[in-house]
Amino acid sequence: MDERFIDLEVKLAFQDRLIRELDGLVRQLATRLDQTDRELAQLKQSVLSPDKPVGAANEPPPHY
């Protein structure tokens, strides 16, 4: 009977550790996703900016 309790405690300890590790990973990925969303929004805003014509990216620089 004691051996079964020990086995359950060991399994619980491993599961707790795994849950903590997965939680940390999910938090890291959420942070990276938030940062990527902000960068994408900035890129969209700079590309669609009204002071910059749409075709300006295809024009050669003024020194040509």
Long-range contacts (C-beta under 8 A, 24 or more apart in sequence): none
